[in-house]
């Protein structure tokens, strides 16, 4: 195992150091975490880490607070559970976001599962792809009850539409092609054309253009330019299938953060009311599938006890906040304390807000209607921008921020 300093995207075998200890990130295949394994992960997180964990925007689970001396033991136990690759480089590049209800939702495109498996195999076994940057990622969207509308990556397969999106800027029609093949060919084309210059495909496209990439990938296909789209994340609560037989319940936690007890409770509830699995999603939420409409209220009640947000009217759903001071070395402000106080004065409906401990904006890389940025124990405010955008107000105290953002 290699201990990495901040700046890396942490993985199971390439952890990252934070103010509260070392971080490990789990990326279960198809984002599927069986309840029995979830309980073992919770026990591990509480026993060796600090018991705190986060749902990530790439449908992973990040465990916090490990002493450096316990990292190897923690990773070995997780590998024993079958939740990672023994090769650290292969584990780091296995970045695939998939439809969270895969295997349950019959309306998901039938070949989605096999496409995911082929891409996973290529990333694991193809020596050429071993050079992909850690942040290079794929999305495989099969549609269905919880489609991945608006979820972006370097390469996105929209299986239901037979479309492949490239670098968030272009798209080609797949036609009769096996979708996994052109996706992997584009990843190889990126490496050949890039020659180590850039970490993200969209940057390469800005420099070299889509035509050069398609040629390098061996894809003779017309392309279209994508229009920027923003899709709202799905609402919490019960999502019923058209058949009416059963559905899925989507549960958020404030700021995507939960502890070992909450994960254990969620796993118990999935065994009692669902199919015995927790499904990780890119909305920083957990889904429990195969839930009947009659039992959904009881499941929702149990998840509330575990700290989950399952009611659409909760203002905390509007706020993204990083761990802040004490957990991150960059932060000088208590982000989540202010975020909770802010939620108490917000109406349920409205645009999303972002509370960031520093200008990196890790919790919400995109633009927000209002962003609060920590700076030397004070705050700056940004309207309709990112954490590193120009602020319209600076050097504010907590009280001044609350006064200025009342009813935002």
C-alpha positions in Angstrom: 0.0 0.0 0.0 1.2 3.5 -0.8 0.3 6.4 1.5 -0.5 9.4 -0.6 -0.7 13.1 0.4 -3.6 15.4 -0.3 -4.3 16.2 -3.9 -4.9 12.6 -4.9 -8.3 11.1 -5.3 -8.2 8.5 -2.5 -8.9 4.8 -3.2 -8.7 1.6 -1.1 -5.0 1.0 -1.7 -4.0 4.7 -2.2 -5.3 6.5 0.8 -5.1 10.2 1.5 -4.3 12.0 4.6 -6.7 14.5 6.1 -6.8 16.5 9.4 -8.8 13.7 11.1 -6.6 10.8 9.9 -6.3 8.8 6.7 -9.1 8.3 4.1 -10.0 5.1 2.4 -12.5 4.9 -0.5 -14.6 1.8 -1.4 -15.9 1.4 -4.9 -17.9 -1.9 -4.9 -18.6 -3.4 -8.3 -21.9 -2.0 -9.7 -22.1 0.1 -6.6 -23.8 -2.8 -4.8 -23.0 -3.3 -1.1 -24.7 -6.4 0.3 -26.1 -5.8 3.8 -23.8 -8.4 5.5 -20.7 -6.8 4.0 -22.0 -3.3 4.8 -22.2 -4.3 8.5 -18.6 -5.6 8.3 -17.5 -2.3 6.8 -19.3 -0.4 9.5 -17.5 -2.5 12.2 -14.2 -1.9 10.5 -14.8 1.9 10.2 -15.7 2.1 13.9 -12.9 -0.2 15.1 -10.0 1.1 13.1 -11.2 4.5 11.8 -13.2 7.2 13.6 -16.5 5.7 12.5 -17.4 8.6 10.1 -18.0 8.0 6.4 -19.2 9.8 3.4 -21.2 8.9 0.3 -19.3 10.2 -2.7 -20.3 11.8 -6.0 -18.9 8.8 -7.8 -21.1 6.3 -6.0 -18.4 5.3 -3.5 -18.1 5.1 0.2 -15.3 7.0 1.9 -14.1 5.9 5.4 -12.4 8.5 7.6 -10.0 8.8 10.5 -7.6 5.8 10.1 -4.2 5.9 11.8 -1.5 5.3 9.3 -0.4 2.1 11.0 -3.9 0.5 10.5 -4.3 1.3 6.8 -2.9 -2.0 5.6 -5.0 -4.1 8.0 -8.1 -2.1 7.0 -7.5 -2.6 3.3 -6.8 -6.4 3.7 -10.1 -6.8 5.5 -12.0 -4.9 2.8 -10.3 -7.0 0.1 -11.3 -10.1 1.9 -14.9 -9.0 1.6 -14.5 -8.8 -2.2 -15.0 -5.0 -2.3 -11.9 -4.0 -4.2 -9.0 -5.0 -6.5 -5.8 -6.3 -5.0 -3.8 -4.3 -7.6 -3.7 -0.7 -6.3 -3.5 0.9 -9.8 -6.4 -1.2 -11.1 -8.4 -0.3 -8.1 -7.7 3.4 -8.5 -8.8 3.6 -12.2 -12.0 1.5 -11.7 -14.2 4.6 -11.8 -17.6 3.5 -13.1 -20.9 5.0 -12.1 -23.8 2.7 -12.9 -27.5 2.8 -12.7 -28.1 2.2 -9.0 -31.1 -0.2 -9.5 -29.2 -2.5 -11.8 -30.4 -6.1 -11.3 -33.7 -5.0 -9.9 -35.3 -2.5 -12.2 -36.6 -4.4 -15.2 -37.0 -1.2 -17.3 -33.2 -0.7 -17.3 -31.7 -1.5 -20.7 -31.2 -5.3 -20.8 -27.5 -5.2 -21.8 -26.4 -2.6 -19.2 -24.9 -5.2 -16.8 -22.8 -6.8 -19.5 -21.5 -3.4 -20.6 -20.4 -2.6 -17.1 -18.7 -5.9 -16.7 -16.8 -5.5 -20.0 -15.6 -2.0 -19.0 -14.5 -3.3 -15.6 -12.6 -6.1 -17.2 -10.9 -3.8 -19.7 -9.8 -1.4 -16.9 -8.5 -4.3 -14.9 -6.8 -6.4 -17.5 -5.8 -4.2 -20.5 -2.2 -3.1 -20.0 -2.6 0.0 -22.2 -5.4 1.3 -20.0 -3.1 1.1 -16.9 -1.9 4.6 -17.7 -5.3 6.3 -17.3 -5.3 9.1 -14.7 -7.0 8.3 -11.4 -9.8 10.8 -12.0 -10.7 9.5 -15.5 -14.2 8.1 -15.2 -17.1 6.4 -16.9 -20.9 6.5 -16.5 -23.1 3.6 -17.7 -26.7 4.8 -17.7 -29.3 2.2 -18.4 -32.3 4.5 -17.8 -35.1 3.0 -15.7 -36.6 4.3 -12.5 -33.6 6.3 -11.3 -31.8 7.4 -14.5 -28.4 9.1 -14.3 -29.6 12.3 -16.1 -27.1 15.0 -15.6 -24.3 12.8 -14.2 -21.2 13.6 -16.1 -17.9 11.8 -16.6 -15.1 11.6 -19.2 -17.1 8.9 -21.1 -20.8 8.4 -20.6 -22.8 5.6 -22.2 -26.6 6.3 -22.4 -27.6 2.7 -23.1 -31.3 3.4 -23.6 -30.6 6.1 -26.2 -27.7 4.2 -27.8 -25.5 7.3 -27.4 -22.0 7.8 -26.2 -21.0 11.2 -24.7 -17.4 12.3 -24.8 -15.8 14.8 -22.4 -19.2 16.4 -21.6 -19.0 18.2 -24.9 -19.7 15.8 -27.8 -21.8 12.7 -28.5 -21.8 9.9 -31.1 -24.5 7.4 -31.9 -23.6 3.8 -31.1 -25.9 2.1 -33.6 -25.2 -1.6 -33.5 -21.8 -1.3 -31.8 -21.1 -3.1 -28.6 -21.2 -0.1 -26.3 -18.2 -1.2 -24.2 -15.8 -1.4 -27.2 -16.0 2.3 -28.3 -15.9 3.4 -24.7 -12.6 1.6 -24.1 -11.3 2.6 -27.5 -11.9 6.3 -26.6 -10.0 5.8 -23.4 -7.1 4.4 -25.3 -7.4 7.2 -27.9 -7.1 9.7 -25.1 -3.9 8.1 -23.8 -2.3 8.0 -27.3 -3.2 11.5 -28.2 -2.7 13.0 -24.8 0.9 11.6 -24.1 0.6 12.5 -20.4 -0.3 16.2 -20.9 -3.8 16.4 -19.3 -5.7 14.5 -16.6 -9.2 15.1 -18.0 -10.6 14.3 -21.4 -12.5 17.6 -21.7 -9.2 19.5 -21.5 -7.7 17.4 -24.3 -10.7 18.1 -26.4 -10.2 21.9 -26.0 -6.6 21.6 -27.2 -6.8 18.9 -29.9 -10.4 18.7 -30.9 -12.9 15.8 -31.2 -11.9 14.8 -34.7 -8.4 14.0 -33.7 -9.6 11.9 -30.7 -12.1 9.9 -32.8 -9.4 9.2 -35.4 -6.9 8.1 -32.7 -9.7 5.8 -31.2 -10.4 4.3 -34.7 -14.0 5.5 -34.6 -15.4 6.7 -37.9 -18.6 8.3 -36.7 -20.3 11.7 -37.0 -20.6 13.6 -33.8 -22.8 16.3 -32.3 -22.1 19.0 -29.9 -23.9 18.6 -26.5 -25.9 21.3 -24.9 -25.2 22.0 -21.3 -27.9 20.3 -19.2 -28.7 20.5 -15.6 -30.8 17.8 -14.1 -32.3 17.8 -10.6 -31.2 14.9 -8.5 -34.1 12.5 -7.7 -36.2 13.3 -4.6 -35.8 11.2 -1.5 -38.5 8.7 -0.5 -40.3 5.9 -2.3 -40.1 5.5 -6.1 -42.7 3.1 -7.3 -42.4 1.0 -10.5 -45.1 1.3 -13.1 -46.0 -2.3 -12.3 -46.9 -1.3 -8.8 -45.5 -4.4 -7.3 -42.5 -2.9 -5.6 -40.1 0.0 -5.9 -37.1 1.6 -4.3 -36.6 4.0 -1.4 -33.9 6.7 -1.8 -32.4 8.0 1.4 -30.0 11.0 1.7 -28.0 11.9 4.8 -27.1 15.5 5.6 -24.1 16.5 3.4 -23.7 12.9 2.3 -22.2 12.0 5.7 -23.2 9.1 8.0 -21.6 7.1 10.8 -21.0 3.4 11.4 -24.2 3.0 13.4 -26.3 4.6 10.6 -24.8 2.3 8.0 -25.5 -0.7 10.2 -29.1 0.4 10.7 -29.6 0.9 7.0 -28.2 -2.6 6.3 -30.5 -4.1 8.8 -33.5 -2.3 7.3 -32.5 -3.4 3.8 -32.6 -7.0 4.9 -36.0 -6.5 6.6 -37.8 -4.5 3.9 -35.8 -4.7 0.7 -33.5 -7.1 -1.2 -30.8 -7.1 1.4 -28.5 -4.7 -0.4 -27.5 -1.1 -0.1 -27.0 0.6 -3.5 -24.6 3.5 -3.7 -25.6 6.4 -5.9 -23.8 9.4 -7.4 -26.3 11.7 -5.6 -24.6 10.9 -2.4 -27.6 8.8 -1.3 -28.4 5.2 -0.6 -31.1 3.3 -2.4 -32.9 0.2 -1.1 -34.7 -1.8 -3.7 -37.5 -4.3 -3.9 -39.6 -2.4 -1.3 -43.4 -2.8 -1.4 -45.5 0.3 -1.2 -47.2 -1.0 2.0 -43.8 -1.3 3.8 -42.2 1.8 2.5 -43.5 4.1 5.3 -42.0 1.7 7.9 -38.7 1.6 6.1 -38.7 5.4 5.8 -39.4 5.7 9.6 -36.4 3.4 10.3 -34.1 5.4 8.1 -35.1 8.6 9.8 -34.0 7.1 13.1 -30.7 6.4 11.4 -30.4 10.1 10.6 -31.5 9.9 6.9 -33.4 12.5 5.0 -36.4 10.8 3.4 -38.8 13.7 3.3 -38.7 16.0 0.3 -39.4 19.1 2.4 -36.3 19.0 4.5 -34.2 22.2 3.8 -31.0 20.3 4.5 -31.4 18.7 1.1 -30.7 22.1 -0.4 -27.3 22.4 1.2 -23.9 20.8 0.2 -21.1 21.2 2.8 -17.7 19.7 3.1 -16.4 18.2 6.4 -14.7 21.5 7.3 -12.4 22.4 10.1 -11.0 19.5 12.1 -11.5 17.0 9.2 -9.7 18.9 6.4 -6.3 20.7 6.7 -7.5 23.4 4.2 -10.5 24.5 6.2 -10.5 27.2 8.9 -14.3 27.2 9.5 -16.9 24.9 10.9 -18.9 24.3 7.7 -21.5 21.9 8.8 -22.4 23.7 12.0 -23.2 26.8 10.0 -25.0 24.8 7.3 -27.3 23.3 9.9 -28.1 26.8 11.3 -28.6 28.0 7.8 -31.1 25.2 7.1 -33.2 26.3 10.1 -34.0 29.6 8.4 -34.4 28.4 4.9 -37.7 27.5 3.1 -38.0 24.0 1.9 -38.1 25.0 -1.8 -35.3 26.8 -3.5 -32.0 26.6 -5.2 -29.1 24.6 -3.8 -26.5 26.3 -1.6 -22.9 25.3 -1.1 -20.9 25.8 2.1 -17.2 25.2 1.4 -14.3 25.2 3.9 -11.9 26.7 1.2 -11.8 27.8 -2.4 -11.3 24.2 -3.7 -15.1 23.5 -3.4 -14.7 19.7 -3.0 -18.3 19.1 -1.8 -19.9 20.7 -4.9 -17.5 21.3 -7.9 -20.3 22.9 -9.9 -21.9 26.3 -9.8 -24.4 27.0 -7.0 -27.0 29.8 -6.5 -25.1 30.8 -3.4 -21.7 29.6 -2.2 -20.2 30.4 1.2 -16.5 30.1 1.2 -14.4 29.8 4.4 -11.3 32.0 4.6 -9.2 32.5 7.7 -12.1 31.8 10.1 -14.4 34.2 8.2 -16.6 33.8 5.1 -16.9 35.1 1.6 -20.2 34.9 -0.4 -20.4 34.0 -4.1 -23.6 34.3 -6.2 -24.2 31.9 -9.1 -20.6 30.7 -9.1 -18.0 28.2 -7.8 -16.1 28.3 -4.6 -13.2 29.9 -6.5 -15.3 32.5 -8.2 -15.2 36.2 -7.4 -17.0 37.0 -4.1 -19.5 39.9 -3.7 -19.0 40.0 0.1 -15.9 39.1 2.2 -14.7 38.8 5.8 -18.1 37.9 7.3 -18.8 36.3 10.6 -21.2 33.4 11.1 -23.9 35.9 12.3 -23.4 38.2 9.3 -23.7 35.3 6.9 -26.9 34.1 8.6 -28.4 37.6 8.4 -27.5 38.0 4.7 -28.8 34.6 3.7 -32.1 34.6 5.6 -34.8 33.0 3.4 -32.3 32.5 0.5 
